[in-house]
């Protein structure tokens, strides 16, 4: 089990919603993640991964990083920023919640009831179409590179903190 798992969320067939999987593809192809970090293209199945970690008594990662596209009123297309799980847009909440208990947010459950740290790195989408329209906009293609840089900064800082703690 890796100490950090990065999940790229989204649908590559729905425009900028493919941001998360695009970041994972770039990380796997061009970047050198530490051995303790795993990158997973969760596509639209993040709920199942999170549910598994919530129930697992063994092999939990120390840190989960979620990559996803969002649409907020006050952000610029392609802007990359961290959000709290409570800030996930309403139309995205169902991606992270159990069908039987729609008010239960698995990300909040992980943070409140386990030692797993959760970071959500979001990018402001320019276009999430209502029908199939593959491909990221230019602003989101740029956001993919910025997100990769931020992921590397986060995991490298984490690696240094672990090394200092172990000394």
LOLO-869036 format. One record per residue: x negated, y, z of N, C-alpha, C in turn; residue in three letters. Coordinates in nm, 3 decimals, decimal comma. Example, Ala and Ser with C-alpha at 12.3 -4.5 7.8 and 13.67 -1.06 7.14 Angstrom:
n.u=-1,319	n.v=-0,569	n.w=0,780	ca.u=-1,230	ca.v=-0,450	ca.w=0,780	c.u=-1,320	c.v=-0,330	c.w=0,780	r=Ala
n.u=-1,285	n.v=-0,225	n.w=0,708	ca.u=-1,367	ca.v=-0,106	ca.w=0,714	c.u=-1,290	c.v=0,003	c.w=0,787	r=Ser
END
This chain:
n.u=-0,085	n.v=-0,119	n.w=0,000	ca.u=0,000	ca.v=0,000	ca.w=0,000	c.u=-0,088	c.v=0,124	c.w=0,000	r=Unk
n.u=-0,051	n.v=0,219	n.w=-0,079	ca.u=-0,123	ca.v=0,346	ca.w=-0,088	c.u=-0,078	c.v=0,440	c.w=0,023	r=Unk
n.u=-0,169	n.v=0,531	n.w=0,065	ca.u=-0,131	ca.v=0,625	ca.w=0,171	c.u=-0,044	c.v=0,738	c.w=0,117	r=Unk
n.u=-0,055	n.v=0,769	n.w=-0,012	ca.u=0,028	ca.v=0,871	ca.w=-0,075	c.u=0,089	c.v=0,813	c.w=-0,202	r=Unk
n.u=0,220	n.v=0,836	n.w=-0,218	ca.u=0,287	ca.v=0,794	ca.w=-0,340	c.u=0,354	c.v=0,916	c.w=-0,400	r=Unk
n.u=0,329	n.v=0,936	n.w=-0,530	ca.u=0,388	ca.v=1,047	ca.w=-0,604	c.u=0,496	c.v=0,990	c.w=-0,694	r=Unk
n.u=0,618	n.v=1,042	n.w=-0,680	ca.u=0,730	ca.v=0,999	ca.w=-0,764	c.u=0,768	c.v=1,110	c.w=-0,861	r=Unk
n.u=0,766	n.v=1,077	n.w=-0,990	ca.u=0,814	ca.v=1,170	ca.w=-1,091	c.u=0,959	c.v=1,138	c.w=-1,122	r=Unk
n.u=1,049	n.v=1,231	n.w=-1,091	ca.u=1,192	ca.v=1,211	ca.w=-1,111	c.u=1,239	c.v=1,283	c.w=-1,236	r=Unk
n.u=1,334	n.v=1,222	n.w=-1,306	ca.u=1,396	ca.v=1,290	ca.w=-1,418	c.u=1,420	c.v=1,199	c.w=-1,536	r=Unk
n.u=1,488	n.v=1,257	n.w=-1,634	ca.u=1,527	ca.v=1,184	ca.w=-1,754	c.u=1,460	c.v=1,248	c.w=-1,875	r=Unk
n.u=1,368	n.v=1,176	n.w=-1,937	ca.u=1,295	ca.v=1,227	ca.w=-2,053	c.u=1,386	c.v=1,261	c.w=-2,172	r=Unk
n.u=1,505	n.v=1,206	n.w=-2,174	ca.u=1,597	ca.v=1,231	ca.w=-2,284	c.u=1,680	c.v=1,359	c.w=-2,267	r=Unk
n.u=1,664	n.v=1,423	n.w=-2,150	ca.u=1,747	ca.v=1,539	ca.w=-2,119	c.u=1,664	c.v=1,666	c.w=-2,100	r=Unk
n.u=1,588	n.v=1,702	n.w=-2,203	ca.u=1,513	ca.v=1,827	ca.w=-2,202	c.u=1,418	c.v=1,838	c.w=-2,085	r=Unk
n.u=1,425	n.v=1,954	n.w=-2,016	ca.u=1,333	ca.v=1,983	ca.w=-1,906	c.u=1,351	c.v=1,892	c.w=-1,785	r=Unk
n.u=1,459	n.v=1,814	n.w=-1,781	ca.u=1,477	ca.v=1,719	ca.w=-1,672	c.u=1,365	c.v=1,614	c.w=-1,674	r=Unk
n.u=1,295	n.v=1,600	n.w=-1,784	ca.u=1,185	ca.v=1,505	ca.w=-1,795	c.u=1,055	c.v=1,553	c.w=-1,733	r=Unk
n.u=1,057	n.v=1,664	n.w=-1,660	ca.u=0,938	ca.v=1,721	ca.w=-1,598	c.u=0,863	c.v=1,620	c.w=-1,511	r=Unk
n.u=0,931	n.v=1,556	n.w=-1,416	ca.u=0,865	ca.v=1,464	ca.w=-1,323	c.u=0,792	c.v=1,351	c.w=-1,394	r=Unk
n.u=0,860	n.v=1,278	n.w=-1,484	ca.u=0,790	ca.v=1,173	ca.w=-1,558	c.u=0,674	c.v=1,226	c.w=-1,644	r=Unk
n.u=0,687	n.v=1,348	n.w=-1,698	ca.u=0,580	ca.v=1,407	ca.w=-1,778	c.u=0,456	c.v=1,435	c.w=-1,693	r=Unk
n.u=0,477	n.v=1,479	n.w=-1,569	ca.u=0,364	ca.v=1,502	ca.w=-1,478	c.u=0,295	c.v=1,370	c.w=-1,446	r=Unk
n.u=0,372	n.v=1,267	n.w=-1,418	ca.u=0,314	ca.v=1,136	ca.w=-1,388	c.u=0,232	c.v=1,087	c.w=-1,507	r=Unk
n.u=0,285	n.v=1,101	n.w=-1,628	ca.u=0,213	ca.v=1,057	ca.w=-1,748	c.u=0,081	c.v=1,131	c.w=-1,761	r=Unk
n.u=0,081	n.v=1,260	n.w=-1,737	ca.u=-0,042	ca.v=1,339	ca.w=-1,747	c.u=-0,141	c.v=1,301	c.w=-1,637	r=Unk
n.u=-0,093	n.v=1,281	n.w=-1,515	ca.u=-0,181	ca.v=1,239	ca.w=-1,406	c.u=-0,247	c.v=1,106	c.w=-1,438	r=Unk
n.u=-0,168	n.v=1,013	n.w=-1,490	ca.u=-0,222	ca.v=0,881	ca.w=-1,522	c.u=-0,321	c.v=0,887	c.w=-1,638	r=Unk
n.u=-0,293	n.v=0,972	n.w=-1,736	ca.u=-0,378	ca.v=0,977	ca.w=-1,855	c.u=-0,505	c.v=1,060	c.w=-1,836	r=Unk
n.u=-0,493	n.v=1,175	n.w=-1,772	ca.u=-0,604	ca.v=1,269	ca.w=-1,773	c.u=-0,669	c.v=1,295	c.w=-1,638	r=Unk
n.u=-0,601	n.v=1,271	n.w=-1,531	ca.u=-0,654	ca.v=1,309	ca.w=-1,400	c.u=-0,710	c.v=1,187	c.w=-1,328	r=Unk
n.u=-0,792	n.v=1,216	n.w=-1,228	ca.u=-0,849	ca.v=1,110	ca.w=-1,147	c.u=-0,797	c.v=1,123	c.w=-1,005	r=Unk
n.u=-0,691	n.v=1,048	n.w=-0,977	ca.u=-0,635	ca.v=1,047	ca.w=-0,843	c.u=-0,719	c.v=0,957	c.w=-0,753	r=Unk
n.u=-0,733	n.v=0,992	n.w=-0,627	ca.u=-0,804	ca.v=0,903	ca.w=-0,534	c.u=-0,738	c.v=0,766	c.w=-0,531	r=Unk
n.u=-0,814	n.v=0,664	n.w=-0,493	ca.u=-0,760	ca.v=0,528	ca.w=-0,488	c.u=-0,643	c.v=0,514	c.w=-0,392	r=Unk
n.u=-0,637	n.v=0,601	n.w=-0,293	ca.u=-0,530	ca.v=0,593	ca.w=-0,193	c.u=-0,399	c.v=0,654	c.w=-0,241	r=Unk
n.u=-0,396	n.v=0,703	n.w=-0,367	ca.u=-0,278	ca.v=0,770	ca.w=-0,421	c.u=-0,224	c.v=0,690	c.w=-0,539	r=Unk
n.u=-0,094	n.v=0,667	n.w=-0,538	ca.u=-0,027	ca.v=0,597	ca.w=-0,647	c.u=0,073	c.v=0,692	c.w=-0,712	r=Unk
n.u=0,077	n.v=0,693	n.w=-0,844	ca.u=0,173	ca.v=0,775	ca.w=-0,919	c.u=0,276	c.v=0,682	c.w=-0,983	r=Unk
n.u=0,405	n.v=0,712	n.w=-0,959	ca.u=0,514	ca.v=0,627	ca.w=-1,007	c.u=0,613	c.v=0,710	c.w=-1,087	r=Unk
n.u=0,643	n.v=0,666	n.w=-1,208	ca.u=0,749	ca.v=0,728	ca.w=-1,287	c.u=0,880	c.v=0,666	c.w=-1,239	r=Unk
n.u=0,950	n.v=0,738	n.w=-1,151	ca.u=1,074	ca.v=0,686	ca.w=-1,093	c.u=1,194	c.v=0,712	c.w=-1,183	r=Unk
n.u=1,174	n.v=0,791	n.w=-1,287	ca.u=1,282	ca.v=0,829	ca.w=-1,378	c.u=1,405	c.v=0,874	c.w=-1,298	r=Unk
n.u=1,517	n.v=0,808	n.w=-1,317	ca.u=1,639	ca.v=0,846	ca.w=-1,244	c.u=1,668	c.v=0,749	c.w=-1,130	r=Unk
n.u=1,572	n.v=0,666	n.w=-1,092	ca.u=1,593	ca.v=0,563	ca.w=-0,991	c.u=1,528	c.v=0,591	c.w=-0,858	r=Unk
n.u=1,504	n.v=0,717	n.w=-0,824	ca.u=1,433	ca.v=0,749	ca.w=-0,699	c.u=1,506	c.v=0,699	c.w=-0,575	r=Unk
n.u=1,637	n.v=0,696	n.w=-0,577	ca.u=1,714	ca.v=0,654	ca.w=-0,459	c.u=1,672	c.v=0,513	c.w=-0,414	r=Unk
n.u=1,656	n.v=0,423	n.w=-0,509	ca.u=1,620	ca.v=0,285	ca.w=-0,475	c.u=1,481	c.v=0,279	c.w=-0,411	r=Unk
n.u=1,385	n.v=0,355	n.w=-0,464	ca.u=1,251	ca.v=0,358	ca.w=-0,404	c.u=1,257	c.v=0,411	c.w=-0,261	r=Unk
n.u=1,327	n.v=0,523	n.w=-0,242	ca.u=1,334	ca.v=0,583	ca.w=-0,109	c.u=1,405	c.v=0,493	c.w=-0,010	r=Unk
n.u=1,510	n.v=0,427	n.w=-0,053	ca.u=1,583	ca.v=0,336	ca.w=0,034	c.u=1,491	c.v=0,222	c.w=0,080	r=Unk
n.u=1,411	n.v=0,170	n.w=-0,012	ca.u=1,315	ca.v=0,065	ca.w=0,025	c.u=1,218	c.v=0,113	c.w=0,131	r=Unk
n.u=1,167	n.v=0,236	n.w=0,118	ca.u=1,072	ca.v=0,289	ca.w=0,216	c.u=1,139	c.v=0,317	c.w=0,350	r=Unk
n.u=1,263	n.v=0,360	n.w=0,346	ca.u=1,336	ca.v=0,388	ca.w=0,469	c.u=1,353	c.v=0,262	c.w=0,551	r=Unk
n.u=1,380	n.v=0,150	n.w=0,486	ca.u=1,404	ca.v=0,024	ca.w=0,555	c.u=1,277	c.v=-0,054	c.w=0,587	r=Unk
n.u=1,169	n.v=-0,024	n.w=0,520	ca.u=1,046	ca.v=-0,099	ca.w=0,537	c.u=0,982	c.v=-0,074	c.w=0,672	r=Unk
n.u=0,943	n.v=-0,179	n.w=0,739	ca.u=0,869	ca.v=-0,166	ca.w=0,864	c.u=0,719	c.v=-0,174	c.w=0,839	r=Unk
n.u=0,680	n.v=-0,228	n.w=0,726	ca.u=0,539	ca.v=-0,243	ca.w=0,693	c.u=0,510	c.v=-0,175	c.w=0,560	r=Unk
n.u=0,390	n.v=-0,127	n.w=0,548	ca.u=0,347	ca.v=-0,075	ca.w=0,421	c.u=0,403	c.v=0,060	c.w=0,383	r=Unk
n.u=0,454	n.v=0,136	n.w=0,479	ca.u=0,504	ca.v=0,269	ca.w=0,446	c.u=0,387	c.v=0,361	c.w=0,411	r=Unk
n.u=0,404	n.v=0,445	n.w=0,311	ca.u=0,300	ca.v=0,544	ca.w=0,283	c.u=0,304	c.v=0,653	c.w=0,391	r=Unk
n.u=0,194	n.v=0,726	n.w=0,405	ca.u=0,190	ca.v=0,838	ca.w=0,498	c.u=0,258	c.v=0,961	c.w=0,438	r=Unk
n.u=0,254	n.v=0,969	n.w=0,306	ca.u=0,301	ca.v=1,091	ca.w=0,238	c.u=0,369	c.v=1,052	c.w=0,108	r=Unk
n.u=0,487	n.v=1,108	n.w=0,085	ca.u=0,558	ca.v=1,092	ca.w=-0,042	c.u=0,567	c.v=1,230	c.w=-0,106	r=Unk
n.u=0,528	n.v=1,238	n.w=-0,231	ca.u=0,539	ca.v=1,362	ca.w=-0,307	c.u=0,640	c.v=1,337	c.w=-0,419	r=Unk
n.u=0,741	n.v=1,422	n.w=-0,425	ca.u=0,847	ca.v=1,411	ca.w=-0,526	c.u=0,829	c.v=1,525	c.w=-0,626	r=Unk
n.u=0,832	n.v=1,492	n.w=-0,754	ca.u=0,826	ca.v=1,591	ca.w=-0,862	c.u=0,960	c.v=1,592	c.w=-0,932	r=Unk
n.u=1,020	n.v=1,711	n.w=-0,946	ca.u=1,151	ca.v=1,717	ca.w=-1,009	c.u=1,175	c.v=1,855	c.w=-1,068	r=Unk
n.u=1,259	n.v=1,861	n.w=-1,169	ca.u=1,303	ca.v=1,987	ca.w=-1,228	c.u=1,426	c.v=2,036	c.w=-1,153	r=Unk
n.u=1,435	n.v=2,167	n.w=-1,133	ca.u=1,550	ca.v=2,226	ca.w=-1,066	c.u=1,596	c.v=2,348	c.w=-1,145	r=Unk
n.u=1,713	n.v=2,396	n.w=-1,111	ca.u=1,765	ca.v=2,519	ca.w=-1,172	c.u=1,816	c.v=2,610	c.w=-1,061	r=Unk
n.u=1,732	n.v=2,706	n.w=-1,023	ca.u=1,768	ca.v=2,806	ca.w=-0,923	c.u=1,788	c.v=2,939	c.w=-0,994	r=Unk
n.u=1,871	n.v=3,024	n.w=-0,936	ca.u=1,900	ca.v=3,154	ca.w=-0,997	c.u=1,782	c.v=3,249	c.w=-0,991	r=Unk
n.u=1,699	n.v=3,241	n.w=-0,887	ca.u=1,595	ca.v=3,342	ca.w=-0,865	c.u=1,455	c.v=3,300	c.w=-0,907	r=Unk
n.u=1,442	n.v=3,202	n.w=-0,993	ca.u=1,310	ca.v=3,154	ca.w=-1,036	c.u=1,293	c.v=3,170	c.w=-1,186	r=Unk
n.u=1,167	n.v=3,181	n.w=-1,228	ca.u=1,133	ca.v=3,193	ca.w=-1,371	c.u=1,116	c.v=3,054	c.w=-1,432	r=Unk
n.u=1,158	n.v=3,034	n.w=-1,557	ca.u=1,137	ca.v=2,904	ca.w=-1,622	c.u=0,988	c.v=2,867	c.w=-1,620	r=Unk
n.u=0,962	n.v=2,744	n.w=-1,579	ca.u=0,826	ca.v=2,693	ca.w=-1,572	c.u=0,756	c.v=2,720	c.w=-1,441	r=Unk
n.u=0,819	n.v=2,794	n.w=-1,351	ca.u=0,758	ca.v=2,823	ca.w=-1,220	c.u=0,752	c.v=2,693	c.w=-1,139	r=Unk
n.u=0,639	n.v=2,668	n.w=-1,076	ca.u=0,618	ca.v=2,548	ca.w=-0,994	c.u=0,610	c.v=2,591	c.w=-0,848	r=Unk
n.u=0,687	n.v=2,524	n.w=-0,761	ca.u=0,693	ca.v=2,565	ca.w=-0,621	c.u=0,741	c.v=2,448	c.w=-0,536	r=Unk
n.u=0,713	n.v=2,455	n.w=-0,407	ca.u=0,760	ca.v=2,353	ca.w=-0,313	c.u=0,896	c.v=2,394	c.w=-0,258	r=Unk
n.u=0,980	n.v=2,295	n.w=-0,234	ca.u=1,110	ca.v=2,319	ca.w=-0,172	c.u=1,130	c.v=2,220	c.w=-0,057	r=Unk
n.u=1,217	n.v=2,255	n.w=0,033	ca.u=1,258	ca.v=2,165	ca.w=0,141	c.u=1,367	c.v=2,072	c.w=0,087	r=Unk
n.u=1,381	n.v=1,956	n.w=0,147	ca.u=1,485	ca.v=1,864	ca.w=0,101	c.u=1,624	c.v=1,925	c.w=0,114	r=Unk
n.u=1,642	n.v=2,015	n.w=0,209	ca.u=1,772	ca.v=2,081	ca.w=0,226	c.u=1,801	c.v=2,180	c.w=0,113	r=Unk
n.u=1,700	n.v=2,213	n.w=0,032	ca.u=1,717	ca.v=2,309	ca.w=-0,078	c.u=1,743	c.v=2,242	c.w=-0,213	r=Unk
n.u=1,753	n.v=2,111	n.w=-0,213	ca.u=1,778	ca.v=2,041	ca.w=-0,340	c.u=1,913	c.v=2,088	c.w=-0,394	r=Unk
n.u=1,917	n.v=2,129	n.w=-0,521	ca.u=2,044	ca.v=2,177	ca.w=-0,577	c.u=2,154	c.v=2,071	c.w=-0,566	r=Unk
n.u=2,276	n.v=2,117	n.w=-0,547	ca.u=2,390	ca.v=2,028	ca.w=-0,526	c.u=2,404	c.v=1,923	c.w=-0,635	r=Unk
n.u=2,377	n.v=1,959	n.w=-0,762	ca.u=2,394	ca.v=1,862	ca.w=-0,870	c.u=2,288	c.v=1,753	c.w=-0,865	r=Unk
n.u=2,181	n.v=1,773	n.w=-0,788	ca.u=2,074	ca.v=1,675	ca.w=-0,775	c.u=2,088	c.v=1,589	c.w=-0,649	r=Unk
n.u=2,168	n.v=1,632	n.w=-0,552	ca.u=2,178	ca.v=1,562	ca.w=-0,424	c.u=2,211	c.v=1,415	c.w=-0,444	r=Unk
n.u=2,299	n.v=1,382	n.w=-0,539	ca.u=2,338	ca.v=1,242	ca.w=-0,558	c.u=2,220	c.v=1,154	c.w=-0,598	r=Unk
n.u=2,112	n.v=1,212	n.w=-0,653	ca.u=1,994	ca.v=1,134	ca.w=-0,688	c.u=1,927	c.v=1,075	c.w=-0,564	r=Unk
n.u=1,944	n.v=1,141	n.w=-0,450	ca.u=1,873	ca.v=1,103	ca.w=-0,329	c.u=1,963	c.v=1,046	c.w=-0,220	r=Unk
n.u=2,093	n.v=1,042	n.w=-0,241	ca.u=2,186	ca.v=1,001	ca.w=-0,135	c.u=2,246	c.v=0,864	c.w=-0,164	r=Unk
n.u=2,288	n.v=0,798	n.w=-0,057	ca.u=2,357	ca.v=0,671	ca.w=-0,071	c.u=2,500	c.v=0,696	c.w=-0,118	r=Unk
n.u=2,549	n.v=0,614	n.w=-0,210	ca.u=2,687	ca.v=0,632	ca.w=-0,256	c.u=2,787	c.v=0,622	c.w=-0,142	r=Unk
n.u=2,765	n.v=0,529	n.w=-0,050	ca.u=2,861	ca.v=0,509	ca.w=0,057	c.u=2,863	c.v=0,625	c.w=0,156	r=Unk
n.u=2,753	n.v=0,694	n.w=0,168	ca.u=2,741	ca.v=0,803	ca.w=0,264	c.u=2,686	c.v=0,927	c.w=0,192	r=Unk
n.u=2,768	n.v=0,996	n.w=0,116	ca.u=2,717	ca.v=1,105	ca.w=0,034	c.u=2,654	c.v=1,219	c.w=0,112	r=Unk
n.u=2,681	n.v=1,231	n.w=0,242	ca.u=2,619	ca.v=1,338	ca.w=0,318	c.u=2,482	c.v=1,300	c.w=0,370	r=Unk
n.u=2,446	n.v=1,175	n.w=0,361	ca.u=2,315	ca.v=1,130	ca.w=0,410	c.u=2,212	c.v=1,151	c.w=0,301	r=Unk
n.u=2,114	n.v=1,233	n.w=0,329	ca.u=2,008	ca.v=1,259	ca.w=0,233	c.u=1,888	c.v=1,174	c.w=0,273	r=Unk
n.u=1,848	n.v=1,084	n.w=0,186	ca.u=1,739	ca.v=0,992	ca.w=0,220	c.u=1,607	c.v=1,064	c.w=0,248	r=Unk
n.u=1,582	n.v=1,174	n.w=0,182	ca.u=1,458	ca.v=1,247	ca.w=0,209	c.u=1,458	c.v=1,300	c.w=0,353	r=Unk
n.u=1,570	n.v=1,354	n.w=0,396	ca.u=1,579	ca.v=1,402	ca.w=0,534	c.u=1,569	c.v=1,286	c.w=0,631	r=Unk
n.u=1,630	n.v=1,173	n.w=0,597	ca.u=1,621	ca.v=1,055	ca.w=0,683	c.u=1,476	c.v=1,009	c.w=0,698	r=Unk
n.u=1,402	n.v=1,009	n.w=0,588	ca.u=1,262	ca.v=0,969	ca.w=0,595	c.u=1,183	c.v=1,063	c.w=0,685	r=Unk
n.u=1,207	n.v=1,192	n.w=0,672	ca.u=1,134	ca.v=1,289	ca.w=0,753	c.u=1,173	c.v=1,282	c.w=0,901	r=Unk
n.u=1,301	n.v=1,262	n.w=0,928	ca.u=1,349	ca.v=1,264	ca.w=1,066	c.u=1,324	c.v=1,133	c.w=1,141	r=Unk
n.u=1,324	n.v=1,019	n.w=1,070	ca.u=1,322	ca.v=0,891	ca.w=1,139	c.u=1,200	c.v=0,805	c.w=1,110	r=Unk
n.u=1,104	n.v=0,857	n.w=1,036	ca.u=0,980	ca.v=0,784	ca.w=1,011	c.u=0,864	c.v=0,883	c.w=1,025	r=Unk
n.u=0,745	n.v=0,832	n.w=1,014	ca.u=0,627	ca.v=0,919	ca.w=1,019	c.u=0,585	c.v=0,965	c.w=0,879	r=Unk
n.u=0,668	n.v=0,938	n.w=0,780	ca.u=0,635	ca.v=0,973	ca.w=0,642	c.u=0,656	c.v=1,123	c.w=0,620	r=Unk
n.u=0,553	n.v=1,188	n.w=0,568	ca.u=0,564	ca.v=1,330	ca.w=0,530	c.u=0,618	c.v=1,336	c.w=0,388	r=Unk
n.u=0,711	n.v=1,426	n.w=0,361	ca.u=0,771	ca.v=1,439	ca.w=0,229	c.u=0,743	c.v=1,580	c.w=0,175	r=Unk
n.u=0,687	n.v=1,585	n.w=0,055	ca.u=0,665	ca.v=1,711	ca.w=-0,015	c.u=0,742	c.v=1,705	c.w=-0,146	r=Unk
n.u=0,820	n.v=1,810	n.w=-0,173	ca.u=0,893	ca.v=1,817	ca.w=-0,300	c.u=0,834	c.v=1,930	c.w=-0,381	r=Unk
n.u=0,774	n.v=1,896	n.w=-0,493	ca.u=0,717	ca.v=1,994	ca.w=-0,584	c.u=0,812	c.v=2,006	c.w=-0,702	r=Unk
n.u=0,872	n.v=2,123	n.w=-0,714	ca.u=0,975	ca.v=2,145	ca.w=-0,816	c.u=0,925	c.v=2,240	c.w=-0,924	r=Unk
n.u=0,990	n.v=2,233	n.w=-1,038	ca.u=0,964	ca.v=2,329	ca.w=-1,146	c.u=1,098	c.v=2,381	c.w=-1,194	r=Unk
n.u=1,103	n.v=2,510	n.w=-1,219	ca.u=1,226	ca.v=2,573	ca.w=-1,266	c.u=1,248	c.v=2,538	c.w=-1,413	r=Unk
n.u=1,354	n.v=2,467	n.w=-1,439	ca.u=1,387	ca.v=2,425	ca.w=-1,575	c.u=1,441	c.v=2,543	c.w=-1,656	r=Unk
n.u=1,410	n.v=2,541	n.w=-1,782	ca.u=1,467	ca.v=2,639	ca.w=-1,874	c.u=1,589	c.v=2,581	c.w=-1,944	r=Unk
n.u=1,582	n.v=2,449	n.w=-1,976	ca.u=1,690	ca.v=2,386	ca.w=-2,051	c.u=1,710	c.v=2,241	c.w=-2,008	r=Unk
n.u=1,821	n.v=2,216	n.w=-1,940	ca.u=1,865	ca.v=2,079	ca.w=-1,915	c.u=1,998	c.v=2,066	c.w=-1,989	r=Unk
n.u=1,995	n.v=2,004	n.w=-2,104	ca.u=2,114	ca.v=2,000	ca.w=-2,189	c.u=2,222	c.v=1,907	c.w=-2,134	r=Unk
n.u=2,340	n.v=1,923	n.w=-2,186	ca.u=2,451	ca.v=1,836	ca.w=-2,147	c.u=2,454	c.v=1,708	c.w=-2,229	r=Unk
n.u=2,386	n.v=1,708	n.w=-2,343	ca.u=2,376	ca.v=1,589	ca.w=-2,428	c.u=2,229	c.v=1,557	c.w=-2,452	r=Unk
n.u=2,202	n.v=1,440	n.w=-2,503	ca.u=2,064	ca.v=1,395	ca.w=-2,525	c.u=1,990	c.v=1,494	c.w=-2,612	r=Unk
n.u=1,877	n.v=1,539	n.w=-2,559	ca.u=1,789	ca.v=1,634	ca.w=-2,628	c.u=1,649	c.v=1,617	c.w=-2,570	r=Unk
n.u=1,572	n.v=1,518	n.w=-2,618	ca.u=1,440	ca.v=1,491	ca.w=-2,561	c.u=1,344	c.v=1,608	c.w=-2,582	r=Unk
n.u=1,248	n.v=1,617	n.w=-2,491	ca.u=1,140	ca.v=1,714	ca.w=-2,506	c.u=1,150	c.v=1,831	c.w=-2,410	r=Unk
n.u=1,034	n.v=1,868	n.w=-2,358	ca.u=1,025	ca.v=1,981	ca.w=-2,266	c.u=1,013	c.v=2,112	c.w=-2,343	r=Unk
n.u=1,064	n.v=2,219	n.w=-2,286	ca.u=1,043	ca.v=2,352	ca.w=-2,342	c.u=0,896	c.v=2,391	c.w=-2,320	r=Unk
n.u=0,852	n.v=2,495	n.w=-2,388	ca.u=0,713	ca.v=2,541	ca.w=-2,374	c.u=0,682	c.v=2,578	c.w=-2,229	r=Unk
n.u=0,777	n.v=2,643	n.w=-2,161	ca.u=0,751	ca.v=2,683	ca.w=-2,022	c.u=0,733	c.v=2,561	c.w=-1,932	r=Unk
n.u=0,806	n.v=2,454	n.w=-1,958	ca.u=0,792	ca.v=2,334	ca.w=-1,876	c.u=0,668	c.v=2,253	c.w=-1,913	r=Unk
n.u=0,626	n.v=2,259	n.w=-2,039	ca.u=0,499	ca.v=2,194	ca.w=-2,074	c.u=0,385	c.v=2,258	c.w=-1,996	r=Unk
n.u=0,388	n.v=2,390	n.w=-1,982	ca.u=0,286	ca.v=2,459	ca.w=-1,902	c.u=0,299	c.v=2,422	c.w=-1,754	r=Unk
n.u=0,423	n.v=2,405	n.w=-1,708	ca.u=0,447	ca.v=2,368	ca.w=-1,569	c.u=0,387	c.v=2,232	c.w=-1,537	r=Unk
n.u=0,384	n.v=2,142	n.w=-1,632	ca.u=0,327	ca.v=2,009	ca.w=-1,610	c.u=0,180	c.v=2,022	c.w=-1,571	r=Unk
n.u=0,105	n.v=2,104	n.w=-1,642	ca.u=-0,037	ca.v=2,123	ca.w=-1,609	c.u=-0,054	c.v=2,187	c.w=-1,472	r=Unk
n.u=0,028	n.v=2,287	n.w=-1,441	ca.u=0,019	ca.v=2,353	ca.w=-1,310	c.u=0,055	c.v=2,255	c.w=-1,198	r=Unk
n.u=0,154	n.v=2,171	n.w=-1,222	ca.u=0,192	ca.v=2,071	ca.w=-1,122	c.u=0,080	c.v=1,970	c.w=-1,098	r=Unk
n.u=0,014	n.v=1,928	n.w=-1,204	ca.u=-0,100	ca.v=1,836	ca.w=-1,189	c.u=-0,209	c.v=1,900	c.w=-1,104	r=Unk
n.u=-0,240	n.v=2,027	n.w=-1,131	ca.u=-0,340	ca.v=2,098	ca.w=-1,051	c.u=-0,298	c.v=2,104	c.w=-0,904	r=Unk
n.u=-0,172	n.v=2,131	n.w=-0,878	ca.u=-0,123	ca.v=2,140	ca.w=-0,740	c.u=-0,126	c.v=2,004	c.w=-0,672	r=Unk
n.u=-0,089	n.v=1,900	n.w=-0,744	ca.u=-0,096	ca.v=1,763	ca.w=-0,688	c.u=-0,239	c.v=1,730	c.w=-0,648	r=Unk
n.u=-0,333	n.v=1,759	n.w=-0,735	ca.u=-0,474	ca.v=1,731	ca.w=-0,703	c.u=-0,519	c.v=1,812	c.w=-0,582	r=Unk
n.u=-0,475	n.v=1,938	n.w=-0,573	ca.u=-0,511	ca.v=2,019	ca.w=-0,457	c.u=-0,454	c.v=1,956	c.w=-0,329	r=Unk
n.u=-0,329	n.v=1,914	n.w=-0,333	ca.u=-0,265	ca.v=1,854	ca.w=-0,216	c.u=-0,336	c.v=1,726	c.w=-0,174	r=Unk
n.u=-0,360	n.v=1,635	n.w=-0,267	ca.u=-0,419	ca.v=1,506	ca.w=-0,228	c.u=-0,566	c.v=1,521	c.w=-0,189	r=Unk
n.u=-0,638	n.v=1,612	n.w=-0,252	ca.u=-0,777	ca.v=1,633	ca.w=-0,214	c.u=-0,788	c.v=1,698	c.w=-0,076	r=Unk
n.u=-0,699	n.v=1,792	n.w=-0,044	ca.u=-0,694	ca.v=1,850	ca.w=0,089	c.u=-0,662	c.v=1,743	c.w=0,192	r=Unk
n.u=-0,567	n.v=1,658	n.w=0,158	ca.u=-0,528	ca.v=1,548	ca.w=0,247	c.u=-0,646	c.v=1,454	c.w=0,270	r=Unk
n.u=-0,720	n.v=1,424	n.w=0,165	ca.u=-0,836	ca.v=1,336	ca.w=0,176	c.u=-0,942	c.v=1,396	c.w=0,270	r=Unk
n.u=-0,966	n.v=1,528	n.w=0,257	ca.u=-1,063	ca.v=1,595	ca.w=0,344	c.u=-1,016	c.v=1,592	c.w=0,489	r=Unk
n.u=-0,886	n.v=1,615	n.w=0,512	ca.u=-0,833	ca.v=1,612	ca.w=0,648	c.u=-0,848	c.v=1,473	c.w=0,711	r=Unk
n.u=-0,825	n.v=1,370	n.w=0,634	ca.u=-0,841	ca.v=1,234	ca.w=0,683	c.u=-0,988	c.v=1,207	c.w=0,717	r=Unk
n.u=-1,079	n.v=1,251	n.w=0,629	ca.u=-1,221	ca.v=1,230	ca.w=0,652	c.u=-1,268	c.v=1,302	c.w=0,779	r=Unk
n.u=-1,220	n.v=1,424	n.w=0,800	ca.u=-1,257	ca.v=1,500	ca.w=0,919	c.u=-1,202	c.v=1,431	c.w=1,045	r=Unk
n.u=-1,079	n.v=1,383	n.w=1,035	ca.u=-1,014	ca.v=1,315	ca.w=1,149	c.u=-1,087	c.v=1,186	c.w=1,184	r=Unk
n.u=-1,138	n.v=1,115	n.w=1,083	ca.u=-1,206	ca.v=0,988	ca.w=1,106	c.u=-1,344	c.v=1,005	c.w=1,166	r=Unk
n.u=-1,402	n.v=1,123	n.w=1,156	ca.u=-1,537	ca.v=1,146	ca.w=1,210	c.u=-1,534	c.v=1,162	c.w=1,355	r=Unk
END
